[in-house]
């Protein structure tokens, strides 16, 4: 799921990443399997995201200033003659508002979004609350509300000729266990019309997603 829209035609995905940090600096790479068509003629089967940035702290606020490059190796152009790859800049701030409760806001800006369309702004607000332990599990409730706007003819293609903005959100519980494992159960939805959201690919209607993760 990316901003409320399925990147795997509602199928499962295998994902992995590597992060390196040094003081306030960080860099990393993350990859996921894809299915952009849902009909077997898949124009993209892999996404690789490269990112770097800094996370300075001022008082109780942790900042995140970074850049992300989204790449799709060996993919066919989903829009003829237009590159699938694109760049985003981000500025985020988060802090603890009460014991084990964290609120964050992140703004993303792409000067030229996917398929070489015009600029796109995305704003996400997130909340997370660590809950009391349940046996071997450490549960955390979290939720996110996002808003994306811009893109011009990108949105005309990608969102079925709708207006160039939409809302998306998710809420769920992550169960941490055995130190390095977690199991996440999450509800996703958008405000995009169901007529567009229930096609063969890029579904964006309501759904539950389960994620099993190992961190080393």
C-alpha positions as CSV (number, residue, x, y, z in Angstrom):
1,X,0.0,0.0,0.0
2,X,1.3,3.5,-0.9
3,X,-0.7,6.4,0.3
4,X,-3.9,4.3,0.3
5,X,-3.4,2.8,-3.1
6,X,-2.5,-0.9,-3.7
7,X,0.8,-1.4,-5.6
8,X,0.3,-5.2,-5.9
9,X,-3.2,-5.6,-7.3
10,X,-4.3,-6.5,-3.8
11,X,-1.7,-9.3,-3.7
12,X,1.0,-10.0,-1.1
13,X,4.4,-8.3,-1.2
14,X,7.9,-9.3,-0.1
15,X,9.9,-6.3,1.2
16,X,13.3,-5.6,2.7
17,X,15.5,-2.7,3.6
18,X,18.8,-1.6,5.0
19,X,19.5,1.6,7.1
20,X,22.8,3.2,8.3
21,X,23.1,6.0,10.8
22,X,25.9,8.2,12.1
23,X,24.9,10.8,14.7
24,X,22.0,12.8,13.2
25,X,22.7,11.5,9.6
26,X,20.9,8.5,8.1
27,X,20.8,6.8,4.7
28,X,19.1,3.6,3.4
29,X,17.5,1.6,0.7
30,X,14.2,-0.2,0.7
31,X,12.7,-2.6,-1.9
32,X,9.3,-4.2,-2.6
33,X,7.8,-6.6,-5.1
34,X,5.0,-5.0,-7.2
35,X,2.2,-5.8,-9.6
36,X,0.9,-2.7,-11.4
37,X,-1.5,-4.4,-13.8
38,X,-3.4,-7.2,-12.1
39,X,-3.8,-9.0,-15.5
40,X,-0.5,-10.8,-15.8
41,X,1.1,-8.2,-18.2
42,X,2.9,-6.5,-15.3
43,X,4.8,-3.3,-16.4
44,X,6.7,-3.2,-13.0
45,X,7.7,-6.0,-10.7
46,X,10.1,-4.2,-8.4
47,X,10.4,-0.9,-6.5
48,X,13.6,0.3,-5.0
49,X,13.6,3.5,-2.9
50,X,16.9,5.3,-1.9
51,X,16.9,7.9,0.8
52,X,19.1,10.0,3.1
53,X,18.7,12.8,5.5
54,X,19.3,14.2,9.0
55,X,17.3,14.0,12.2
56,X,18.3,16.8,14.5
57,X,16.5,17.4,17.9
58,X,15.5,20.8,19.2
59,X,13.9,20.6,22.7
60,X,11.2,17.9,22.6
61,X,10.9,17.9,18.8
62,X,12.7,15.5,16.5
63,X,13.1,16.8,13.0
64,X,13.4,14.7,9.8
65,X,14.9,16.5,6.8
66,X,15.5,14.2,3.9
67,X,15.2,13.2,0.2
68,X,13.7,10.1,-1.3
69,X,14.3,8.7,-4.8
70,X,11.7,6.2,-6.0
71,X,13.0,3.9,-8.7
72,X,11.4,1.0,-10.7
73,X,14.2,-1.1,-12.3
74,X,13.5,-2.6,-15.7
75,X,9.9,-1.4,-15.6
76,X,8.0,-0.4,-18.8
77,X,6.7,3.2,-18.9
78,X,3.2,3.1,-17.5
79,X,2.6,6.3,-19.4
80,X,4.3,6.1,-22.9
81,X,7.5,8.1,-23.1
82,X,7.4,9.2,-19.4
83,X,9.8,8.0,-16.7
84,X,8.3,6.1,-13.7
85,X,11.1,7.2,-11.4
86,X,10.8,10.4,-9.4
87,X,12.3,12.4,-6.4
88,X,10.7,13.7,-3.2
89,X,11.9,16.1,-0.5
90,X,10.5,15.8,3.0
91,X,10.4,17.8,6.2
92,X,8.9,16.1,9.3
93,X,8.6,16.9,13.0
94,X,7.5,14.6,15.8
95,X,7.4,14.7,19.6
96,X,6.0,13.0,22.7
97,X,2.7,14.7,23.7
98,X,2.2,12.5,26.8
99,X,3.8,9.4,28.2
100,X,4.4,6.9,25.3
101,X,2.2,9.0,23.0
102,X,3.8,10.6,19.9
103,X,2.4,13.0,17.4
104,X,4.0,13.8,14.0
105,X,3.6,15.8,10.9
106,X,5.5,15.3,7.6
107,X,5.4,17.3,4.4
108,X,6.6,15.8,1.1
109,X,7.2,17.8,-2.1
110,X,8.0,16.4,-5.5
111,X,9.0,19.1,-8.2
112,X,8.2,16.6,-10.9
113,X,6.1,13.6,-9.8
114,X,5.8,10.2,-11.3
115,X,5.3,10.0,-15.1
116,X,7.1,13.4,-15.4
117,X,3.9,15.2,-14.3
118,X,3.8,18.5,-12.5
119,X,4.6,19.1,-8.8
120,X,2.9,17.3,-6.0
121,X,2.5,18.2,-2.3
122,X,1.7,15.5,0.3
123,X,1.0,16.1,4.0
124,X,0.7,13.3,6.6
125,X,-0.2,13.6,10.3
126,X,0.5,10.5,12.4
127,X,-0.1,9.4,16.0
128,X,1.3,6.5,17.9
129,X,0.5,5.2,21.5
130,X,2.4,2.4,23.2
131,X,0.0,0.3,25.1
132,X,0.5,-1.9,28.2
133,X,2.2,-5.3,27.5
134,X,0.0,-8.3,26.9
135,X,2.1,-11.4,27.8
136,X,5.0,-11.6,25.3
137,X,3.5,-8.8,23.1
138,X,4.2,-5.1,23.2
139,X,1.2,-3.5,21.4
140,X,1.3,0.0,19.8
141,X,-1.7,1.7,18.4
142,X,-1.0,4.1,15.5
143,X,-3.0,6.0,12.9
144,X,-2.2,8.3,9.9
145,X,-4.2,10.8,7.9
146,X,-2.7,12.0,4.6
147,X,-3.6,14.5,1.9
148,X,-2.1,14.7,-1.6
149,X,-2.6,17.5,-4.1
150,X,-1.2,18.3,-7.5
151,X,0.2,16.3,-10.4
152,X,-1.9,17.7,-13.2
153,X,-2.2,15.1,-16.0
154,X,-0.7,12.6,-13.7
155,X,-3.8,12.6,-11.6
156,X,-6.0,12.5,-14.7
157,X,-4.3,9.2,-15.6
158,X,-3.6,7.7,-12.2
159,X,-6.9,8.7,-10.5
160,X,-9.2,8.1,-13.4
161,X,-9.7,11.7,-14.4
162,X,-10.7,12.8,-10.9
163,X,-9.7,16.0,-9.2
164,X,-6.0,16.4,-8.4
165,X,-6.3,15.8,-4.7
166,X,-7.5,13.1,-2.3
167,X,-7.4,12.0,1.3
168,X,-6.1,8.6,2.7
169,X,-5.9,7.2,6.1
170,X,-5.0,4.1,8.1
171,X,-5.3,2.8,11.7
172,X,-4.1,-0.3,13.4
173,X,-2.1,-2.1,16.0
174,X,1.5,-3.4,15.9
175,X,2.4,-6.3,18.2
176,X,6.1,-6.4,19.0
177,X,7.5,-9.8,20.2
178,X,10.7,-11.7,20.7
179,X,12.7,-8.4,20.5
180,X,13.1,-8.3,16.7
181,X,9.7,-9.4,15.4
182,X,6.4,-7.5,14.9
183,X,3.0,-8.2,13.5
184,X,0.9,-5.3,12.2
185,X,-2.9,-5.4,11.6
186,X,-4.0,-2.2,9.7
187,X,-7.2,-0.8,8.1
188,X,-6.7,1.4,5.0
189,X,-9.1,3.6,3.1
190,X,-9.3,6.7,0.8
191,X,-12.0,9.2,-0.2
192,X,-11.7,8.2,-3.9
193,X,-14.9,6.9,-5.6
194,X,-15.4,3.2,-5.5
195,X,-15.9,3.1,-9.3
196,X,-12.2,3.8,-9.7
197,X,-11.0,2.0,-6.6
198,X,-12.2,-1.5,-7.5
199,X,-10.5,-2.0,-10.9
200,X,-7.9,-4.6,-11.8
201,X,-5.0,-2.5,-10.4
202,X,-4.3,0.4,-8.1
203,X,-7.2,-0.5,-5.8
204,X,-7.9,2.2,-3.2
205,X,-11.1,1.1,-1.4
206,X,-11.2,-0.1,2.2
207,X,-9.1,-3.1,3.2
208,X,-7.2,-4.8,6.0
209,X,-3.5,-5.4,5.6
210,X,-1.4,-7.7,7.8
211,X,2.4,-7.3,7.9
212,X,5.0,-9.6,9.5
213,X,8.4,-7.9,10.0
214,X,11.8,-8.9,11.3
215,X,14.4,-6.3,12.2
216,X,18.0,-7.1,12.7
